[in-house]
Amino acid sequence: MVEENTTCLFRQNNKMLTKLLCAVVILASGIIIGSGVTIQMIKHRVIWVDKIHMDTNDITNKIAEKYTLDAQQIEGVRGIMNRAFEHKKSNDEWMDKQRDDYAQVIITEMNSVMTPEQYAKWKKDFLEMRETFKKRK
């Protein structure tokens, strides 16, 4: 006849698969929600750059488009941006001269501390580093 104590393996496997599927869905949901929250938290900290080198006309056009400026306002903004760029350029040139002068001081001081062989290697490395920095600008 029929035995009462038999267990159905299909039903047990089905329950296990259901539990496993739920666990995977919960894990995936947690990862997606966590990623979304992280993006929302840091999106205002990211600096979005359209172009690396923008000139005064590019900046003026962006400002004019964003704030719907009329022709007179656009010319005013263009003048302000031109003066700002000129000031930045002269300030950069002055800072470059200051850096070069101080680099010479460092080179002189290092020469007094190191042996000639050490100094020759260090000076070569130092000047290469400075050239790499100047290329980035």
A tleap script that builds the chain and sets N, CA, C and O, in Angstrom:
source leaprc.protein.ff14SB
mol = sequence {
  NMET VAL GLU GLU ASN THR THR CYS LEU PHE
  ARG GLN ASN ASN LYS MET LEU THR LYS LEU
  LEU CYS ALA VAL VAL ILE LEU ALA SER GLY
  ILE ILE ILE GLY SER GLY VAL THR ILE GLN
  MET ILE LYS HIE ARG VAL ILE TRP VAL ASP
  LYS ILE HIE MET ASP THR ASN ASP ILE THR
  ASN LYS ILE ALA GLU LYS TYR THR LEU ASP
  ALA GLN GLN ILE GLU GLY VAL ARG GLY ILE
  MET ASN ARG ALA PHE GLU HIE LYS LYS SER
  ASN ASP GLU TRP MET ASP LYS GLN ARG ASP
  ASP TYR ALA GLN VAL ILE ILE THR GLU MET
  ASN SER VAL MET THR PRO GLU GLN TYR ALA
  LYS TRP LYS LYS ASP PHE LEU GLU MET ARG
  GLU THR PHE LYS LYS ARG CLYS
}
set mol.1.N position { 0.804 -1.174 0.000 }
set mol.1.CA position { 0.000 0.000 0.000 }
set mol.1.C position { 0.867 1.266 0.000 }
set mol.1.O position { 2.037 1.210 -0.380 }
set mol.2.N position { 0.328 2.354 0.404 }
set mol.2.CA position { 1.037 3.636 0.363 }
set mol.2.C position { 1.701 3.901 1.701 }
set mol.2.O position { 1.076 3.784 2.755 }
set mol.3.N position { 2.960 4.255 1.647 }
set mol.3.CA position { 3.669 4.560 2.883 }
set mol.3.C position { 3.442 6.025 3.242 }
set mol.3.O position { 3.515 6.891 2.371 }
set mol.4.N position { 3.177 6.301 4.468 }
set mol.4.CA position { 2.857 7.643 4.943 }
set mol.4.C position { 4.108 8.484 5.205 }
set mol.4.O position { 4.020 9.711 5.187 }
set mol.5.N position { 5.257 7.876 5.444 }
set mol.5.CA position { 6.461 8.605 5.858 }
set mol.5.C position { 7.365 9.016 4.702 }
set mol.5.O position { 8.485 9.459 4.955 }
set mol.6.N position { 6.958 8.897 3.506 }
set mol.6.CA position { 7.813 9.277 2.381 }
set mol.6.C position { 7.799 10.791 2.223 }
set mol.6.O position { 6.765 11.439 2.383 }
set mol.7.N position { 8.945 11.331 1.912 }
set mol.7.CA position { 9.041 12.785 1.690 }
set mol.7.C position { 9.262 13.043 0.214 }
set mol.7.O position { 9.931 12.264 -0.465 }
set mol.8.N position { 8.735 14.068 -0.253 }
set mol.8.CA position { 8.852 14.408 -1.671 }
set mol.8.C position { 10.093 15.274 -1.877 }
set mol.8.O position { 10.151 16.415 -1.418 }
set mol.9.N position { 11.069 14.723 -2.563 }
set mol.9.CA position { 12.297 15.476 -2.813 }
set mol.9.C position { 12.043 16.694 -3.698 }
set mol.9.O position { 12.694 17.725 -3.533 }
set mol.10.N position { 11.120 16.585 -4.617 }
set mol.10.CA position { 10.812 17.691 -5.504 }
set mol.10.C position { 10.324 18.902 -4.718 }
set mol.10.O position { 10.726 20.029 -5.008 }
set mol.11.N position { 9.465 18.685 -3.734 }
set mol.11.CA position { 8.924 19.777 -2.936 }
set mol.11.C position { 10.039 20.431 -2.105 }
set mol.11.O position { 10.070 21.656 -1.989 }
set mol.12.N position { 10.947 19.644 -1.529 }
set mol.12.CA position { 12.048 20.201 -0.735 }
set mol.12.C position { 12.995 21.001 -1.635 }
set mol.12.O position { 13.418 22.094 -1.258 }
set mol.13.N position { 13.327 20.486 -2.791 }
set mol.13.CA position { 14.199 21.205 -3.717 }
set mol.13.C position { 13.539 22.484 -4.215 }
set mol.13.O position { 14.206 23.502 -4.395 }
set mol.14.N position { 12.250 22.431 -4.434 }
set mol.14.CA position { 11.509 23.594 -4.886 }
set mol.14.C position { 11.560 24.709 -3.838 }
set mol.14.O position { 11.748 25.876 -4.180 }
set mol.15.N position { 11.391 24.343 -2.555 }
set mol.15.CA position { 11.446 25.333 -1.481 }
set mol.15.C position { 12.850 25.929 -1.389 }
set mol.15.O position { 13.001 27.135 -1.197 }
set mol.16.N position { 13.873 25.091 -1.527 }
set mol.16.CA position { 15.243 25.557 -1.448 }
set mol.16.C position { 15.561 26.514 -2.601 }
set mol.16.O position { 16.213 27.539 -2.400 }
set mol.17.N position { 15.101 26.180 -3.799 }
set mol.17.CA position { 15.322 27.056 -4.952 }
set mol.17.C position { 14.597 28.386 -4.773 }
set mol.17.O position { 15.121 29.439 -5.138 }
set mol.18.N position { 13.398 28.335 -4.213 }
set mol.18.CA position { 12.643 29.562 -3.955 }
set mol.18.C position { 13.385 30.447 -2.954 }
set mol.18.O position { 13.491 31.657 -3.153 }
set mol.19.N position { 13.887 29.856 -1.899 }
set mol.19.CA position { 14.649 30.622 -0.901 }
set mol.19.C position { 15.914 31.207 -1.513 }
set mol.19.O position { 16.255 32.360 -1.248 }
set mol.20.N position { 16.604 30.433 -2.318 }
set mol.20.CA position { 17.831 30.893 -2.963 }
set mol.20.C position { 17.536 32.032 -3.931 }
set mol.20.O position { 18.280 33.011 -3.979 }
set mol.21.N position { 16.465 31.915 -4.696 }
set mol.21.CA position { 16.072 32.970 -5.622 }
set mol.21.C position { 15.739 34.252 -4.869 }
set mol.21.O position { 16.145 35.334 -5.293 }
set mol.22.N position { 15.017 34.154 -3.772 }
set mol.22.CA position { 14.686 35.335 -2.956 }
set mol.22.C position { 15.955 35.978 -2.399 }
set mol.22.O position { 16.075 37.203 -2.370 }
set mol.23.N position { 16.894 35.152 -1.961 }
set mol.23.CA position { 18.149 35.684 -1.422 }
set mol.23.C position { 18.918 36.444 -2.497 }
set mol.23.O position { 19.476 37.506 -2.224 }
set mol.24.N position { 18.951 35.909 -3.713 }
set mol.24.CA position { 19.653 36.570 -4.817 }
set mol.24.C position { 18.971 37.892 -5.171 }
set mol.24.O position { 19.643 38.896 -5.409 }
set mol.25.N position { 17.653 37.890 -5.206 }
set mol.25.CA position { 16.909 39.123 -5.511 }
set mol.25.C position { 17.165 40.177 -4.436 }
set mol.25.O position { 17.377 41.344 -4.766 }
set mol.26.N position { 17.152 39.799 -3.175 }
set mol.26.CA position { 17.396 40.738 -2.077 }
set mol.26.C position { 18.823 41.286 -2.154 }
set mol.26.O position { 19.039 42.483 -1.967 }
set mol.27.N position { 19.788 40.416 -2.427 }
set mol.27.CA position { 21.179 40.855 -2.551 }
set mol.27.C position { 21.345 41.836 -3.709 }
set mol.27.O position { 21.966 42.888 -3.553 }
set mol.28.N position { 20.790 41.492 -4.862 }
set mol.28.CA position { 20.889 42.373 -6.029 }
set mol.28.C position { 20.216 43.718 -5.751 }
set mol.28.O position { 20.748 44.764 -6.123 }
set mol.29.N position { 19.061 43.698 -5.105 }
set mol.29.CA position { 18.366 44.947 -4.775 }
set mol.29.C position { 19.210 45.805 -3.837 }
set mol.29.O position { 19.288 47.021 -4.012 }
set mol.30.N position { 19.830 45.192 -2.863 }
set mol.30.CA position { 20.692 45.933 -1.940 }
set mol.30.C position { 21.867 46.571 -2.646 }
set mol.30.O position { 22.222 47.714 -2.358 }
set mol.31.N position { 22.469 45.848 -3.561 }
set mol.31.CA position { 23.598 46.403 -4.316 }
set mol.31.C position { 23.142 47.574 -5.176 }
set mol.31.O position { 23.808 48.608 -5.221 }
set mol.32.N position { 22.025 47.421 -5.851 }
set mol.32.CA position { 21.517 48.486 -6.722 }
set mol.32.C position { 21.141 49.716 -5.899 }
set mol.32.O position { 21.488 50.837 -6.272 }
set mol.33.N position { 20.451 49.524 -4.806 }
set mol.33.CA position { 20.051 50.649 -3.953 }
set mol.33.C position { 21.289 51.329 -3.363 }
set mol.33.O position { 21.368 52.557 -3.331 }
set mol.34.N position { 22.243 50.540 -2.903 }
set mol.34.CA position { 23.470 51.112 -2.352 }
set mol.34.C position { 24.236 51.923 -3.381 }
set mol.34.O position { 24.756 52.992 -3.063 }
set mol.35.N position { 24.312 51.433 -4.603 }
set mol.35.CA position { 24.988 52.166 -5.671 }
set mol.35.C position { 24.262 53.473 -5.974 }
set mol.35.O position { 24.891 54.517 -6.143 }
set mol.36.N position { 22.961 53.407 -6.039 }
set mol.36.CA position { 22.184 54.617 -6.319 }
set mol.36.C position { 22.352 55.666 -5.238 }
set mol.36.O position { 22.501 56.851 -5.538 }
set mol.37.N position { 22.329 55.244 -3.994 }
set mol.37.CA position { 22.511 56.185 -2.882 }
set mol.37.C position { 23.905 56.798 -2.935 }
set mol.37.O position { 24.065 57.996 -2.703 }
set mol.38.N position { 24.907 55.990 -3.236 }
set mol.38.CA position { 26.275 56.499 -3.328 }
set mol.38.C position { 26.385 57.532 -4.434 }
set mol.38.O position { 27.004 58.578 -4.240 }
set mol.39.N position { 25.803 57.262 -5.577 }
set mol.39.CA position { 25.841 58.220 -6.684 }
set mol.39.C position { 25.134 59.515 -6.295 }
set mol.39.O position { 25.628 60.602 -6.595 }
set mol.40.N position { 23.990 59.410 -5.632 }
set mol.40.CA position { 23.272 60.605 -5.201 }
set mol.40.C position { 24.083 61.422 -4.206 }
set mol.40.O position { 24.017 62.651 -4.207 }
set mol.41.N position { 24.849 60.738 -3.354 }
set mol.41.CA position { 25.624 61.448 -2.329 }
set mol.41.C position { 26.841 62.154 -2.920 }
set mol.41.O position { 27.226 63.216 -2.430 }
set mol.42.N position { 27.454 61.594 -3.955 }
set mol.42.CA position { 28.696 62.184 -4.454 }
set mol.42.C position { 28.538 62.958 -5.755 }
set mol.42.O position { 29.510 63.545 -6.229 }
set mol.43.N position { 27.364 62.980 -6.343 }
set mol.43.CA position { 27.246 63.615 -7.653 }
set mol.43.C position { 27.526 65.119 -7.605 }
set mol.43.O position { 27.988 65.685 -8.595 }
set mol.44.N position { 27.258 65.769 -6.481 }
set mol.44.CA position { 27.537 67.199 -6.395 }
set mol.44.C position { 29.020 67.476 -6.150 }
set mol.44.O position { 29.456 68.621 -6.271 }
set mol.45.N position { 29.796 66.453 -5.811 }
set mol.45.CA position { 31.226 66.624 -5.578 }
set mol.45.C position { 32.052 66.418 -6.836 }
set mol.45.O position { 33.237 66.752 -6.862 }
set mol.46.N position { 31.449 65.878 -7.863 }
set mol.46.CA position { 32.164 65.604 -9.104 }
set mol.46.C position { 32.186 66.877 -9.939 }
set mol.46.O position { 31.168 67.552 -10.091 }
set mol.47.N position { 33.344 67.191 -10.473 }
set mol.47.CA position { 33.481 68.359 -11.339 }
set mol.47.C position { 33.364 67.863 -12.776 }
set mol.47.O position { 34.222 67.130 -13.266 }
set mol.48.N position { 32.298 68.273 -13.433 }
set mol.48.CA position { 32.086 67.849 -14.811 }
set mol.48.C position { 32.792 68.838 -15.718 }
set mol.48.O position { 32.502 70.033 -15.682 }
set mol.49.N position { 33.712 68.352 -16.526 }
set mol.49.CA position { 34.503 69.213 -17.393 }
set mol.49.C position { 34.150 68.893 -18.838 }
set mol.49.O position { 34.287 67.759 -19.295 }
set mol.50.N position { 33.689 69.927 -19.550 }
set mol.50.CA position { 33.400 69.747 -20.967 }
set mol.50.C position { 34.695 69.742 -21.770 }
set mol.50.O position { 34.993 68.803 -22.509 }
set mol.51.N position { 35.453 70.822 -21.601 }
set mol.51.CA position { 36.732 70.956 -22.277 }
set mol.51.C position { 37.765 71.310 -21.225 }
set mol.51.O position { 37.451 71.943 -20.217 }
set mol.52.N position { 38.973 70.904 -21.463 }
set mol.52.CA position { 40.029 71.240 -20.512 }
set mol.52.C position { 40.407 72.706 -20.658 }
set mol.52.O position { 40.519 73.424 -19.664 }
set mol.53.N position { 40.604 73.150 -21.889 }
set mol.53.CA position { 41.025 74.528 -22.123 }
set mol.53.C position { 39.880 75.308 -22.772 }
set mol.53.O position { 39.621 75.179 -23.968 }
set mol.54.N position { 39.213 76.106 -21.969 }
set mol.54.CA position { 38.138 76.937 -22.489 }
set mol.54.C position { 38.646 78.373 -22.592 }
set mol.54.O position { 39.339 78.863 -21.701 }
set mol.55.N position { 38.293 79.038 -23.687 }
set mol.55.CA position { 38.694 80.430 -23.809 }
set mol.55.C position { 37.549 81.340 -23.353 }
set mol.55.O position { 36.490 80.871 -22.937 }
set mol.56.N position { 37.783 82.628 -23.441 }
set mol.56.CA position { 36.786 83.580 -22.926 }
set mol.56.C position { 35.463 83.480 -23.670 }
set mol.56.O position { 34.399 83.635 -23.070 }
set mol.57.N position { 35.519 83.223 -24.970 }
set mol.57.CA position { 34.275 83.124 -25.741 }
set mol.57.C position { 33.448 81.910 -25.322 }
set mol.57.O position { 32.223 81.989 -25.235 }
set mol.58.N position { 34.120 80.788 -25.064 }
set mol.58.CA position { 33.402 79.597 -24.611 }
set mol.58.C position { 32.692 79.858 -23.282 }
set mol.58.O position { 31.520 79.522 -23.114 }
set mol.59.N position { 33.414 80.455 -22.355 }
set mol.59.CA position { 32.824 80.733 -21.037 }
set mol.59.C position { 31.689 81.748 -21.166 }
set mol.59.O position { 30.632 81.588 -20.555 }
set mol.60.N position { 31.912 82.785 -21.958 }
set mol.60.CA position { 30.874 83.801 -22.151 }
set mol.60.C position { 29.618 83.180 -22.766 }
set mol.60.O position { 28.502 83.482 -22.343 }
set mol.61.N position { 29.799 82.329 -23.748 }
set mol.61.CA position { 28.639 81.688 -24.388 }
set mol.61.C position { 27.890 80.781 -23.415 }
set mol.61.O position { 26.659 80.752 -23.424 }
set mol.62.N position { 28.615 80.042 -22.577 }
set mol.62.CA position { 27.946 79.190 -21.587 }
set mol.62.C position { 27.140 80.031 -20.602 }
set mol.62.O position { 26.000 79.696 -20.279 }
set mol.63.N position { 27.734 81.125 -20.126 }
set mol.63.CA position { 27.035 81.994 -19.178 }
set mol.63.C position { 25.819 82.623 -19.842 }
set mol.63.O position { 24.742 82.684 -19.250 }
set mol.64.N position { 25.994 83.088 -21.071 }
set mol.64.CA position { 24.884 83.727 -21.794 }
set mol.64.C position { 23.741 82.752 -22.010 }
set mol.64.O position { 22.574 83.118 -21.873 }
set mol.65.N position { 24.069 81.519 -22.345 }
set mol.65.CA position { 23.032 80.515 -22.583 }
set mol.65.C position { 22.337 80.125 -21.283 }
set mol.65.O position { 21.114 79.993 -21.244 }
set mol.66.N position { 23.113 79.943 -20.229 }
set mol.66.CA position { 22.530 79.481 -18.960 }
set mol.66.C position { 21.644 80.550 -18.325 }
set mol.66.O position { 20.600 80.231 -17.756 }
set mol.67.N position { 22.051 81.811 -18.419 }
set mol.67.CA position { 21.309 82.879 -17.735 }
set mol.67.C position { 20.539 83.781 -18.695 }
set mol.67.O position { 20.060 84.840 -18.291 }
set mol.68.N position { 20.414 83.386 -19.942 }
set mol.68.CA position { 19.691 84.124 -20.987 }
set mol.68.C position { 20.001 85.620 -20.944 }
set mol.68.O position { 19.143 86.448 -20.640 }
set mol.69.N position { 21.256 85.933 -21.260 }
set mol.69.CA position { 21.706 87.329 -21.261 }
set mol.69.C position { 21.382 87.992 -22.591 }
set mol.69.O position { 21.336 87.335 -23.632 }
set mol.70.N position { 21.153 89.327 -22.544 }
set mol.70.CA position { 20.972 90.064 -23.786 }
set mol.70.C position { 22.350 90.479 -24.329 }
set mol.70.O position { 23.371 90.195 -23.704 }
set mol.71.N position { 22.378 91.148 -25.484 }
set mol.71.CA position { 23.640 91.464 -26.165 }
set mol.71.C position { 24.547 92.358 -25.315 }
set mol.71.O position { 25.760 92.153 -25.277 }
set mol.72.N position { 23.967 93.340 -24.638 }
set mol.72.CA position { 24.769 94.243 -23.811 }
set mol.72.C position { 25.402 93.480 -22.628 }
set mol.72.O position { 26.570 93.687 -22.301 }
set mol.73.N position { 24.631 92.618 -22.010 }
set mol.73.CA position { 25.152 91.828 -20.901 }
set mol.73.C position { 26.252 90.867 -21.367 }
set mol.73.O position { 27.237 90.648 -20.662 }
set mol.74.N position { 26.070 90.301 -22.557 }
set mol.74.CA position { 27.077 89.387 -23.097 }
set mol.74.C position { 28.400 90.113 -23.296 }
set mol.74.O position { 29.458 89.584 -22.956 }
set mol.75.N position { 28.343 91.324 -23.845 }
set mol.75.CA position { 29.587 92.095 -24.039 }
set mol.75.C position { 30.228 92.455 -22.703 }
set mol.75.O position { 31.453 92.460 -22.587 }
set mol.76.N position { 29.418 92.755 -21.702 }
set mol.76.CA position { 29.948 93.031 -20.371 }
set mol.76.C position { 30.642 91.811 -19.778 }
set mol.76.O position { 31.731 91.917 -19.213 }
set mol.77.N position { 30.006 90.657 -19.911 }
set mol.77.CA position { 30.601 89.414 -19.402 }
set mol.77.C position { 31.882 89.100 -20.175 }
set mol.77.O position { 32.872 88.674 -19.581 }
set mol.78.N position { 31.871 89.305 -21.487 }
set mol.78.CA position { 33.061 89.036 -22.301 }
set mol.78.C position { 34.229 89.921 -21.841 }
set mol.78.O position { 35.364 89.454 -21.755 }
set mol.79.N position { 33.952 91.181 -21.549 }
set mol.79.CA position { 35.006 92.084 -21.054 }
set mol.79.C position { 35.554 91.621 -19.712 }
set mol.79.O position { 36.764 91.640 -19.481 }
set mol.80.N position { 34.646 91.202 -18.825 }
set mol.80.CA position { 35.079 90.708 -17.512 }
set mol.80.C position { 35.950 89.462 -17.678 }
set mol.80.O position { 36.992 89.346 -17.034 }
set mol.81.N position { 35.533 88.535 -18.533 }
set mol.81.CA position { 36.299 87.305 -18.742 }
set mol.81.C position { 37.659 87.599 -19.377 }
set mol.81.O position { 38.657 86.978 -19.011 }
set mol.82.N position { 37.708 88.548 -20.335 }
set mol.82.CA position { 38.994 88.913 -20.947 }
set mol.82.C position { 39.955 89.467 -19.902 }
set mol.82.O position { 41.129 89.098 -19.876 }
set mol.83.N position { 39.457 90.352 -19.041 }
set mol.83.CA position { 40.325 90.914 -17.982 }
set mol.83.C position { 40.762 89.824 -17.005 }
set mol.83.O position { 41.907 89.817 -16.553 }
set mol.84.N position { 39.862 88.913 -16.684 }
set mol.84.CA position { 40.206 87.831 -15.762 }
set mol.84.C position { 41.279 86.924 -16.360 }
set mol.84.O position { 42.211 86.525 -15.662 }
set mol.85.N position { 41.156 86.600 -17.634 }
set mol.85.CA position { 42.160 85.751 -18.277 }
set mol.85.C position { 43.510 86.460 -18.356 }
set mol.85.O position { 44.551 85.838 -18.145 }
set mol.86.N position { 43.496 87.770 -18.661 }
set mol.86.CA position { 44.756 88.525 -18.703 }
set mol.86.C position { 45.408 88.551 -17.325 }
set mol.86.O position { 46.620 88.376 -17.202 }
set mol.87.N position { 44.606 88.767 -16.297 }
set mol.87.CA position { 45.128 88.784 -14.927 }
set mol.87.C position { 45.697 87.407 -14.560 }
set mol.87.O position { 46.771 87.316 -13.965 }
set mol.88.N position { 44.988 86.358 -14.909 }
set mol.88.CA position { 45.463 85.001 -14.606 }
set mol.88.C position { 46.776 84.718 -15.325 }
set mol.88.O position { 47.690 84.128 -14.749 }
set mol.89.N position { 46.868 85.139 -16.582 }
set mol.89.CA position { 48.095 84.905 -17.348 }
set mol.89.C position { 49.282 85.629 -16.721 }
set mol.89.O position { 50.356 85.047 -16.578 }
set mol.90.N position { 49.098 86.885 -16.349 }
set mol.90.CA position { 50.207 87.623 -15.730 }
set mol.90.C position { 50.549 87.038 -14.364 }
set mol.90.O position { 51.721 86.987 -13.991 }
set mol.91.N position { 49.548 86.599 -13.619 }
set mol.91.CA position { 49.788 85.977 -12.324 }
set mol.91.C position { 50.530 84.651 -12.490 }
set mol.91.O position { 51.430 84.342 -11.709 }
set mol.92.N position { 50.155 83.866 -13.508 }
set mol.92.CA position { 50.843 82.597 -13.776 }
set mol.92.C position { 52.301 82.831 -14.147 }
set mol.92.O position { 53.182 82.095 -13.701 }
set mol.93.N position { 52.560 83.851 -14.961 }
set mol.93.CA position { 53.942 84.155 -15.344 }
set mol.93.C position { 54.764 84.551 -14.125 }
set mol.93.O position { 55.914 84.130 -13.992 }
set mol.94.N position { 54.191 85.354 -13.238 }
set mol.94.CA position { 54.889 85.762 -12.024 }
set mol.94.C position { 55.171 84.552 -11.127 }
set mol.94.O position { 56.263 84.420 -10.576 }
set mol.95.N position { 54.165 83.665 -10.985 }
set mol.95.CA position { 54.346 82.469 -10.161 }
set mol.95.C position { 55.400 81.530 -10.757 }
set mol.95.O position { 56.176 80.919 -10.023 }
set mol.96.N position { 55.425 81.418 -12.090 }
set mol.96.CA position { 56.447 80.593 -12.734 }
set mol.96.C position { 57.846 81.122 -12.428 }
set mol.96.O position { 58.764 80.349 -12.152 }
set mol.97.N position { 58.001 82.442 -12.478 }
set mol.97.CA position { 59.293 83.043 -12.159 }
set mol.97.C position { 59.656 82.779 -10.697 }
set mol.97.O position { 60.808 82.472 -10.393 }
set mol.98.N position { 58.689 82.895 -9.797 }
set mol.98.CA position { 58.945 82.616 -8.383 }
set mol.98.C position { 59.379 81.159 -8.184 }
set mol.98.O position { 60.314 80.886 -7.431 }
set mol.99.N position { 58.702 80.232 -8.856 }
set mol.99.CA position { 59.059 78.814 -8.749 }
set mol.99.C position { 60.467 78.556 -9.279 }
set mol.99.O position { 61.245 77.817 -8.677 }
set mol.100.N position { 60.784 79.183 -10.427 }
set mol.100.CA position { 62.121 78.995 -10.999 }
set mol.100.C position { 63.198 79.535 -10.069 }
set mol.100.O position { 64.236 78.900 -9.885 }
set mol.101.N position { 62.957 80.703 -9.483 }
set mol.101.CA position { 63.932 81.278 -8.551 }
set mol.101.C position { 64.122 80.380 -7.337 }
set mol.101.O position { 65.251 80.165 -6.897 }
set mol.102.N position { 63.038 79.858 -6.798 }
set mol.102.CA position { 63.155 79.010 -5.621 }
set mol.102.C position { 63.790 77.658 -5.967 }
set mol.102.O position { 64.506 77.076 -5.152 }
set mol.103.N position { 63.522 77.167 -7.179 }
set mol.103.CA position { 64.172 75.919 -7.612 }
set mol.103.C position { 65.683 76.108 -7.651 }
set mol.103.O position { 66.425 75.191 -7.300 }
set mol.104.N position { 66.153 77.281 -8.071 }
set mol.104.CA position { 67.600 77.545 -8.080 }
set mol.104.C position { 68.165 77.559 -6.665 }
set mol.104.O position { 69.283 77.095 -6.438 }
set mol.105.N position { 67.405 78.086 -5.719 }
set mol.105.CA position { 67.834 78.074 -4.314 }
set mol.105.C position { 67.959 76.634 -3.822 }
set mol.105.O position { 68.938 76.279 -3.166 }
set mol.106.N position { 66.968 75.810 -4.142 }
set mol.106.CA position { 66.991 74.411 -3.724 }
set mol.106.C position { 68.200 73.697 -4.341 }
set mol.106.O position { 68.902 72.950 -3.659 }
set mol.107.N position { 68.434 73.933 -5.625 }
set mol.107.CA position { 69.559 73.295 -6.312 }
set mol.107.C position { 70.877 73.684 -5.645 }
set mol.107.O position { 71.740 72.833 -5.428 }
set mol.108.N position { 71.032 74.953 -5.322 }
set mol.108.CA position { 72.262 75.415 -4.669 }
set mol.108.C position { 72.423 74.766 -3.297 }
set mol.108.O position { 73.518 74.328 -2.945 }
set mol.109.N position { 71.350 74.700 -2.527 }
set mol.109.CA position { 71.424 74.099 -1.198 }
set mol.109.C position { 71.723 72.600 -1.273 }
set mol.109.O position { 72.497 72.088 -0.464 }
set mol.110.N position { 71.136 71.907 -2.208 }
set mol.110.CA position { 71.382 70.473 -2.345 }
set mol.110.C position { 72.823 70.206 -2.765 }
set mol.110.O position { 73.415 69.203 -2.366 }
set mol.111.N position { 73.382 71.099 -3.564 }
set mol.111.CA position { 74.775 70.959 -3.991 }
set mol.111.C position { 75.721 71.017 -2.795 }
set mol.111.O position { 76.760 70.357 -2.782 }
set mol.112.N position { 75.356 71.807 -1.797 }
set mol.112.CA position { 76.228 71.935 -0.634 }
set mol.112.C position { 76.107 70.736 0.311 }
set mol.112.O position { 76.971 70.548 1.168 }
set mol.113.N position { 75.058 69.926 0.174 }
set mol.113.CA position { 74.822 68.799 1.075 }
set mol.113.C position { 75.298 67.471 0.470 }
set mol.113.O position { 75.814 66.619 1.193 }
set mol.114.N position { 75.133 67.288 -0.822 }
set mol.114.CA position { 75.392 66.002 -1.461 }
set mol.114.C position { 76.801 65.912 -2.030 }
set mol.114.O position { 77.487 66.913 -2.240 }
set mol.115.N position { 77.201 64.664 -2.269 }
set mol.115.CA position { 78.463 64.445 -2.975 }
set mol.115.C position { 78.239 64.769 -4.450 }
set mol.115.O position { 77.091 64.809 -4.893 }
set mol.116.N position { 79.289 65.000 -5.216 }
set mol.116.CA position { 79.094 65.336 -6.639 }
set mol.116.C position { 78.316 64.276 -7.419 }
set mol.116.O position { 77.519 64.625 -8.290 }
set mol.117.N position { 78.528 62.990 -7.127 }
set mol.117.CA position { 77.800 61.935 -7.841 }
set mol.117.C position { 76.307 61.958 -7.471 }
set mol.117.O position { 75.431 61.861 -8.330 }
set mol.118.N position { 76.056 62.089 -6.168 }
set mol.118.CA position { 74.661 62.149 -5.707 }
set mol.118.C position { 73.968 63.380 -6.278 }
set mol.118.O position { 72.821 63.315 -6.718 }
set mol.119.N position { 74.676 64.492 -6.264 }
set mol.119.CA position { 74.106 65.745 -6.745 }
set mol.119.C position { 73.784 65.660 -8.233 }
set mol.119.O position { 72.736 66.136 -8.669 }
set mol.120.N position { 74.664 65.068 -9.000 }
set mol.120.CA position { 74.434 64.957 -10.442 }
set mol.120.C position { 73.160 64.141 -10.724 }
set mol.120.O position { 72.340 64.535 -11.553 }
set mol.121.N position { 73.000 63.003 -10.029 }
set mol.121.CA position { 71.796 62.183 -10.209 }
set mol.121.C position { 70.552 62.933 -9.743 }
set mol.121.O position { 69.524 62.931 -10.420 }
set mol.122.N position { 70.656 63.574 -8.578 }
set mol.122.CA position { 69.499 64.282 -8.035 }
set mol.122.C position { 69.082 65.442 -8.940 }
set mol.122.O position { 67.895 65.637 -9.200 }
set mol.123.N position { 70.063 66.206 -9.415 }
set mol.123.CA position { 69.746 67.368 -10.262 }
set mol.123.C position { 69.069 66.922 -11.550 }
set mol.123.O position { 68.121 67.563 -12.004 }
set mol.124.N position { 69.542 65.835 -12.142 }
set mol.124.CA position { 68.918 65.310 -13.359 }
set mol.124.C position { 67.460 64.938 -13.083 }
set mol.124.O position { 66.570 65.307 -13.850 }
set mol.125.N position { 67.212 64.208 -11.990 }
set mol.125.CA position { 65.844 63.816 -11.624 }
set mol.125.C position { 64.977 65.031 -11.314 }
set mol.125.O position { 63.816 65.092 -11.718 }
set mol.126.N position { 65.537 65.983 -10.605 }
set mol.126.CA position { 64.794 67.189 -10.215 }
set mol.126.C position { 64.383 67.989 -11.441 }
set mol.126.O position { 63.240 68.436 -11.535 }
set mol.127.N position { 65.298 68.173 -12.377 }
set mol.127.CA position { 64.976 68.940 -13.586 }
set mol.127.C position { 63.971 68.202 -14.461 }
set mol.127.O position { 63.123 68.835 -15.090 }
set mol.128.N position { 64.052 66.875 -14.514 }
set mol.128.CA position { 63.048 66.100 -15.256 }
set mol.128.C position { 61.668 66.258 -14.627 }
set mol.128.O position { 60.669 66.399 -15.332 }
set mol.129.N position { 61.620 66.236 -13.298 }
set mol.129.CA position { 60.349 66.415 -12.599 }
set mol.129.C position { 59.771 67.802 -12.894 }
set mol.129.O position { 58.568 67.936 -13.119 }
set mol.130.N position { 60.603 68.809 -12.893 }
set mol.130.CA position { 60.119 70.172 -13.180 }
set mol.130.C position { 59.607 70.289 -14.607 }
set mol.130.O position { 58.603 70.957 -14.855 }
set mol.131.N position { 60.296 69.638 -15.555 }
set mol.131.CA position { 59.832 69.680 -16.937 }
set mol.131.C position { 58.482 68.971 -17.086 }
set mol.131.O position { 57.612 69.436 -17.822 }
set mol.132.N position { 58.316 67.864 -16.395 }
set mol.132.CA position { 57.040 67.148 -16.421 }
set mol.132.C position { 55.923 68.039 -15.877 }
set mol.132.O position { 54.823 68.068 -16.428 }
set mol.133.N position { 56.209 68.763 -14.794 }
set mol.133.CA position { 55.218 69.668 -14.204 }
set mol.133.C position { 54.864 70.782 -15.194 }
set mol.133.O position { 53.693 71.124 -15.355 }
set mol.134.N position { 55.872 71.341 -15.851 }
set mol.134.CA position { 55.619 72.452 -16.775 }
set mol.134.C position { 54.800 71.997 -17.989 }
set mol.134.O position { 54.029 72.780 -18.543 }
set mol.135.N position { 54.965 70.739 -18.403 }
set mol.135.CA position { 54.201 70.232 -19.543 }
set mol.135.C position { 52.729 70.085 -19.211 }
set mol.135.O position { 51.884 70.189 -20.100 }
set mol.136.N position { 52.405 69.846 -17.948 }
set mol.136.CA position { 51.004 69.661 -17.557 }
set mol.136.C position { 50.201 70.947 -17.638 }
set mol.136.O position { 48.978 70.911 -17.778 }
set mol.137.N position { 50.862 72.053 -17.552 }
set mol.137.CA position { 50.154 73.336 -17.527 }
set mol.137.C position { 49.544 73.695 -18.824 }
set mol.137.O position { 48.919 74.748 -18.942 }
savepdb mol mol.pdb
quit
